[in-house]
Amino acid sequence: MTQKQLANELGISPSRVSDYISGRAEPTLRIARALCLVLGIAPASILGL
């Protein structure tokens, strides 16, 4: 999945996805939840647990 495709799935801009990936920004709880659903991952995996 490209950053642009992920951004479309999340309803945010591709530059925002890039900010999350690079560590320049952190997603809101709503976006973090949507990210887990889109990628099919457990929330603990993005929380570092």
HELIX and SHEET records of a PDB file:
HELIX    1   1 GLN A    3  LEU A   10  1                                   8    
HELIX    2   2 PRO A   14  SER A   22  1                                   9    
HELIX    3   3 LEU A   29  LEU A   39  1                                  11    
HELIX    4   4 PRO A   43  LEU A   47  1                                   5    
END                                                                             
